[in-house]
Amino acid sequence: MRRSTPKAPERTDWLRVDALDLDGQGVCRRDDGKVVFIEGALPGEEVQALIHRKKNQWEQGEVADIRHESPQRVRPGCPHFGLHRGACGGCKVQHLEAAAQVAMKQRVLEDNLAHLANKLKPEQLMRPVQGPTWGYRYRARLSVRHVAAKNTVLIGFHERASRYVADMSVCQVLPPHVSALLLPLRELIGRMPSRDRLPQIELAVGQDLRQPGRWATALVLRHLVPLTPEDVHALEAFAQEHAEAGVQWWLQPKGPDTVHRLGGHGQAELDLAYTLPEFGVRMPFKPTDFTQVNPHINEVMVAKALRLLQAQPHERVIDWFCGLGNFTLPLATQAQEVLGIEGSAALVQRATHNAELNGLQSRARFAERNLFDMTPELLAQDGVAQRWLIDPPREGAFALSKALADAVQEPARMQALCPGWVPPRRLVYVSCNPATLARDAGLLVHVAGYRCTQAGILNMFPHTAHVESMAVFEKD
């Protein structure tokens, strides 16, 4: 059977770009009202696009030509960034000036609150939190591919809209010492007998607990077959050669629970940490544990969240989706008691250990709970807390928000379950997805009776379309 030849992309007429969407694509409308999403186009520009996908209500393509260029368009800082398919897909908006990226993300947050939370408008917009725009990414998942036909190994992010790995020699958003490892890593994997079965290297940079004052660069190698003695020797030699970069190898033969330090015994001790100097807190972690990608913004984010929460020395606080205790332990330096609740048993164990390490075990305790299946009964079980901090994953905190809204609407039931129970007076919600934040904010404001007093963005991922945000809710 003869395969049909794919159609060449259709070139559009000139279109005016009205906005950017959540993925950093330009949004246009044809004369017939059909929406067109264009990779690489910026608001205010007049562009022609090559259309790759067509649906009844929308089309999607990439910029082909620009007749009127935005004054906010800049030359990308990375040689591998491009607006065409085949370029590195790790960043999406390097062609947009850094301050304009922040303004774009603020508009995305405001639009989501307006459209998904029934015209919700915060009483005050917070000043955006910003930090370094290059070299900020201390965590990354790098794909590995041996290309036998070209006798080379590729290590990096995927190409735009593709499963292929981009041919990268440097990466400007990684720390400089990690970017400098990309080519040596390609040579290393290329020499290893198991190179065809090594699909991924996960990166985590932190402080070295064994050598205070030095950085550790943990490289977690995913391997689908047992490593040969030659493989292991090559990894050990690479770590020794790049000792100045603090390279340490960790191996992952199966799931995340199999990760262990090369040369260690089973579950190796924690060798990495980050600190929150303002609160005197040190946080050991395993390279596969969830920690924030951008440690510079994380420090500011934690401090800002705690200032907004305003926990008092006599109060009790609950930290939902607490993870390692990133907010819990700093809160424990201010409040009388903090309960951290997390869905992962391993993270609860790690957070408990971190509380003991920092001498905060008498003021911070942790519990495991499925936070996507919350009820008023479970809220009553957790007792009275004057303030909540909520930091969910991309899925948001819908079940928790709904449980709170139901509890507020049924005070008699809550009193029967927990005498003296009252809803928290103030909530600080940290979000990595403005759509789920807006959804949950709609419940908190329109059903639970809270006011959204402040909201704003944190530029956790410069040069990407990712929007990290924070909102404050108060109950009179």
C-alpha positions in Angstrom: 0.0 0.0 0.0 1.4 3.4 -1.1 1.7 6.0 1.7 0.3 9.4 1.0 2.7 12.2 0.8 2.2 14.7 3.6 0.8 18.0 2.6 3.1 21.0 2.6 2.1 23.5 5.4 -0.3 26.2 4.2 1.0 29.8 4.4 -1.5 32.3 5.8 -2.3 35.8 4.8 -1.0 38.6 7.0 -2.4 38.3 10.5 -2.2 40.7 13.5 -1.2 39.1 16.8 -3.5 40.0 19.7 -2.0 38.2 22.7 0.1 35.3 24.0 -1.5 32.1 25.3 -0.4 29.9 28.2 2.1 28.1 26.0 3.7 31.3 24.7 2.1 31.2 21.3 0.8 34.2 19.5 -3.0 34.3 19.3 -4.6 35.7 16.1 -8.0 35.6 14.4 -8.7 35.2 10.7 -11.3 37.3 9.0 -13.9 34.5 9.6 -13.2 34.6 13.3 -11.2 31.3 13.4 -8.4 31.4 16.1 -4.8 30.8 14.9 -2.0 29.9 17.4 1.4 30.9 16.1 4.7 29.7 17.6 7.2 32.6 17.7 4.8 35.5 17.2 4.5 38.3 19.6 1.6 40.7 20.5 1.3 43.7 18.1 3.1 42.0 15.3 1.9 41.4 11.8 2.9 37.9 10.7 2.4 35.2 8.2 2.4 31.6 9.5 2.9 28.1 8.2 -0.1 26.0 9.4 0.7 22.5 10.6 -2.6 21.6 12.4 -6.2 22.4 11.5 -9.3 21.9 13.5 -12.8 23.2 13.1 -12.4 26.0 15.6 -8.7 26.7 15.5 -5.4 26.3 13.6 -1.8 26.0 14.8 1.5 26.9 13.1 4.8 28.7 13.3 5.8 32.1 12.2 7.1 32.3 8.7 7.5 36.0 8.1 7.1 39.3 10.1 6.0 42.5 8.5 5.7 44.6 11.6 8.0 43.5 14.4 7.3 44.1 18.1 9.8 46.4 19.9 9.9 43.8 22.7 11.4 41.2 20.3 15.1 40.5 21.2 17.8 38.3 19.9 17.8 35.0 21.9 20.7 34.4 24.2 21.1 30.7 23.4 22.4 29.4 20.1 20.1 26.4 20.1 16.9 28.5 20.6 14.8 28.8 17.5 11.2 29.4 16.4 11.1 26.5 14.0 10.5 22.8 14.5 13.8 21.0 15.2 15.1 23.8 17.6 15.5 23.1 21.3 12.1 23.1 23.0 13.5 23.8 26.5 12.6 27.5 26.3 9.7 29.1 24.4 10.0 32.8 24.8 13.7 33.8 24.6 12.7 36.0 21.7 10.7 38.2 24.1 12.4 40.8 26.3 12.8 39.6 29.9 10.6 42.3 31.5 7.9 41.7 28.9 7.9 38.0 29.7 7.1 38.9 33.3 4.3 41.2 32.2 2.9 38.5 29.9 2.8 36.1 32.8 1.0 38.6 35.0 -1.6 39.1 32.3 -2.0 35.3 32.0 -2.7 35.1 35.8 -5.2 38.0 35.7 -7.0 36.6 32.6 -7.4 33.2 34.2 -8.8 34.7 37.4 -11.2 36.8 35.4 -12.4 34.0 33.0 -12.2 30.9 35.2 -13.1 32.3 38.6 -16.2 34.3 37.5 -14.6 37.7 37.0 -12.5 37.5 40.1 -10.1 40.5 40.4 -7.6 40.7 43.3 -7.9 43.7 45.5 -4.2 44.3 44.9 -1.7 43.1 42.4 1.6 42.2 44.0 4.9 43.3 42.4 6.3 40.4 40.4 9.1 38.4 42.0 12.1 38.2 39.7 15.7 36.8 39.8 18.5 35.7 37.5 17.3 35.1 33.9 20.2 32.8 33.0 21.9 29.9 34.8 19.0 29.5 37.2 17.9 25.9 36.5 19.3 23.7 39.2 17.1 20.8 38.3 16.5 19.3 34.9 15.6 16.1 33.2 17.9 15.6 30.2 17.0 13.0 27.6 19.8 10.8 26.2 19.8 9.3 22.7 22.5 7.3 20.9 22.3 8.0 17.2 24.1 5.1 15.6 23.7 6.4 12.1 25.7 9.5 13.0 27.9 7.8 15.5 27.0 10.4 18.2 25.1 10.8 21.4 22.6 13.6 22.0 21.9 14.9 25.6 19.5 17.7 26.3 15.9 18.7 26.0 13.5 17.6 23.3 13.1 19.5 20.1 10.0 21.7 19.7 6.9 19.6 19.2 9.0 16.5 18.8 10.1 13.4 20.6 13.6 13.8 19.2 16.4 15.1 21.4 17.9 18.5 20.4 21.5 18.6 19.3 22.8 20.8 22.2 26.4 21.7 23.0 25.5 24.4 25.7 22.4 25.4 27.6 22.2 29.0 28.9 19.5 28.3 31.6 21.6 25.6 33.3 24.3 26.7 35.7 27.5 27.4 33.7 29.4 24.5 35.2 26.6 22.1 34.2 26.3 23.5 30.7 30.1 22.9 30.3 29.4 19.2 31.1 27.1 18.6 28.1 29.7 17.8 25.5 31.9 15.7 28.0 28.8 13.8 28.9 28.0 13.0 25.3 31.5 11.7 24.8 31.2 9.6 28.0 27.9 7.9 27.1 29.2 7.3 23.6 32.1 5.2 25.0 29.9 3.1 27.3 28.8 -0.4 26.1 25.3 0.2 27.5 24.8 3.5 25.6 21.7 2.3 23.7 19.9 1.6 27.0 20.5 4.8 28.9 17.5 7.1 28.1 17.8 9.8 30.7 20.0 11.8 33.1 18.2 13.7 35.9 20.2 16.7 37.2 20.0 18.1 40.7 22.5 20.8 42.0 22.7 21.5 45.7 25.1 22.1 48.5 27.4 19.2 49.3 26.8 18.0 52.8 30.1 16.1 52.9 32.1 19.2 51.9 30.4 22.3 53.3 30.8 25.4 51.1 31.0 23.4 47.9 28.3 22.6 45.3 27.4 19.0 44.5 26.1 18.1 41.0 24.1 14.9 41.2 23.5 13.1 37.9 20.9 10.4 38.1 21.5 7.9 35.3 18.4 5.9 34.2 19.6 2.5 32.9 17.3 -0.1 31.4 19.9 -2.9 31.6 22.5 -3.7 34.3 25.6 -1.6 33.8 28.7 -3.5 32.8 32.0 -3.1 34.8 33.3 -1.0 31.9 30.2 1.3 32.3 30.8 1.7 36.0 34.5 2.4 35.6 33.7 5.1 33.0 31.3 6.8 35.3 33.7 6.8 38.2 36.5 8.2 36.0 34.2 10.9 34.8 33.3 11.9 38.4 37.0 12.0 39.3 37.9 14.1 36.2 35.1 16.6 37.0 35.5 16.7 40.8 35.7 20.5 40.6 32.1 20.5 39.4 31.1 18.3 42.3 29.9 15.5 40.0 28.4 12.5 41.8 26.6 9.7 40.0 23.4 8.1 41.2 21.9 5.1 39.4 18.2 4.4 38.7 17.7 0.8 37.4 13.9 0.9 37.8 11.4 3.2 39.6 12.3 6.3 41.8 12.6 4.1 44.9 15.6 2.3 43.3 17.8 5.4 43.1 21.1 5.0 44.9 24.5 6.6 45.0 27.1 4.9 42.8 29.5 3.1 45.2 27.0 3.4 48.1 25.1 0.5 49.7 21.5 0.4 48.6 19.7 3.6 49.7 22.6 6.0 50.0 22.6 8.7 52.6 21.5 12.2 51.6 24.4 14.1 50.2 22.6 17.2 48.9 20.9 20.2 50.6 19.7 23.7 50.1 19.3 26.4 52.7 16.8 29.1 53.6 19.2 31.5 55.3 16.6 34.0 56.5 15.1 31.3 58.7 18.3 29.4 59.6 17.0 26.2 57.9 18.9 23.6 56.0 17.0 21.1 53.8 18.8 17.8 52.8 17.2 16.1 49.9 17.6 13.2 47.5 18.3 14.1 43.8 14.9 12.7 42.8 12.9 14.5 45.6 10.8 17.4 44.4 12.6 20.7 45.1 12.1 24.0 43.3 14.0 24.3 40.0 15.1 27.9 40.8 16.7 28.2 44.3 17.1 32.0 44.0 13.3 32.5 43.5 12.5 29.8 46.1 14.3 31.7 48.9 12.3 34.9 48.0 9.1 32.9 47.5 9.3 31.3 51.0 10.1 34.6 52.7 7.3 36.4 50.8 4.7 33.7 51.6 5.5 33.8 55.3 5.2 37.6 55.4 1.9 37.4 53.7 0.6 34.7 55.9 1.5 36.6 59.1 1.6 33.6 61.4 1.7 34.7 65.1 3.7 33.0 67.9 0.5 31.7 69.6 -1.1 30.3 66.4 -1.4 26.9 64.7 -0.8 26.6 60.9 -1.4 23.9 58.4 0.9 23.5 55.4 -0.9 21.5 52.7 1.2 19.6 50.1 4.2 20.3 52.3 6.7 18.1 50.5 10.1 18.2 52.2 8.9 21.0 54.5 10.0 23.9 52.3 7.4 26.2 54.0 6.7 24.1 57.1 10.1 24.4 58.7 10.4 28.2 58.2 6.8 28.5 59.5 7.8 26.5 62.6 10.3 29.3 63.5 7.4 31.7 63.8 4.2 29.8 64.8 3.4 27.8 67.9 2.8 24.6 65.9 2.8 23.7 62.2 1.2 20.6 60.7 2.6 19.6 57.3 0.4 17.3 55.2 1.7 15.5 52.2 0.6 12.6 50.0 4.0 10.9 49.7 5.1 8.7 52.6 8.7 9.1 51.5 8.5 12.9 51.6 6.7 12.8 55.0 9.6 10.7 56.3 12.2 13.1 54.8 10.4 16.2 56.2 10.3 14.6 59.7 14.0 14.0 59.4 14.6 17.6 58.3 12.6 18.9 61.3 14.8 16.9 63.7 18.0 18.1 61.9 16.9 21.7 62.3 15.8 21.2 66.0 12.1 22.0 65.1 10.6 18.6 65.8 8.6 20.0 68.8 6.9 22.6 66.6 6.6 20.9 63.3 4.9 17.5 62.7 3.9 15.8 59.5 1.1 13.5 58.3 0.5 11.5 55.2 -2.9 12.1 53.5 -4.4 11.7 50.0 -5.0 15.4 49.4 -7.1 14.7 46.3 -9.8 13.1 48.3 -10.5 15.6 51.1 -13.8 16.0 53.1 -15.1 18.2 55.9 -14.6 15.2 58.2 -10.9 15.1 57.4 -10.6 18.9 58.0 -12.2 18.4 61.4 -9.8 15.6 62.1 -6.9 18.0 61.5 -8.3 20.4 64.1 -8.3 24.2 64.2 -5.7 26.2 62.4 -5.8 30.0 62.2 -3.8 30.1 58.9 -3.2 27.7 55.9 -0.5 27.6 53.3 -1.4 25.6 50.2 1.3 24.6 47.6 -0.2 22.0 45.3 1.1 20.4 42.1 -0.3 21.4 38.7 -3.6 19.6 39.4 -4.3 22.2 42.1 -6.2 21.8 45.4 -9.8 21.4 44.2 -10.8 18.7 46.8 -9.2 20.7 49.6 -10.9 23.9 48.5 -14.3 22.2 48.1 -14.0 20.5 51.5 -13.3 24.0 53.0 -16.2 25.5 51.2 -18.5 22.7 52.3 -17.3 23.1 55.9 -17.9 26.8 55.9 -21.5 26.2 54.7 -22.2 23.6 57.4 -21.0 25.2 60.6 -23.2 23.0 62.9 -21.9 19.8 61.3 -18.3 21.0 61.8 -19.0 21.9 65.4 -20.3 18.4 66.0 -17.2 16.9 64.4 -14.7 19.2 66.1 -16.0 21.6 68.8 -14.6 25.0 68.3 -13.7 24.5 64.7 -13.5 27.7 62.6 -12.2 28.2 59.1 -8.7 29.7 58.8 -8.7 33.5 58.7 -6.0 33.7 56.1 -4.8 31.4 53.3 -1.7 31.8 51.1 -2.0 29.7 47.9 1.2 29.1 45.9 0.5 27.8 42.4 2.4 26.4 39.4 -0.8 26.5 37.2 -2.9 29.7 36.9 -5.8 27.7 35.5 -6.2 25.5 38.6 -5.5 28.4 40.9 -8.3 30.3 39.3 -10.7 27.3 39.5 -9.9 26.9 43.3 -10.1 30.6 43.9 -13.6 30.6 42.5 -14.6 28.2 45.2 -12.8 30.0 47.9 -14.3 33.4 47.0 -17.8 32.7 45.6 -18.7 29.7 47.9 -16.5 29.8 51.0 -16.8 33.6 51.4 -13.1 34.6 51.3 -11.7 37.8 49.7 -8.8 37.6 47.3 -6.8 40.4 48.7 -3.5 40.0 46.7 -2.2 38.0 43.8 0.9 38.1 41.6 3.5 36.0 39.8 6.9 34.7 40.6 9.2 34.3 37.6 10.4 30.8 38.5 11.2 29.8 34.9 12.5 32.7 32.8 12.3 32.3 29.0 9.5 29.7 29.4 5.7 30.2 29.4 5.4 28.6 32.8 3.6 30.8 35.3 4.2 30.4 39.0 1.9 32.6 41.2 0.8 33.4 44.7 -2.6 34.6 46.0 -3.8 35.6 49.4 -7.3 34.9 50.7 -8.8 36.4 53.8 -12.1 35.8 55.7 -13.7 38.7 57.6 
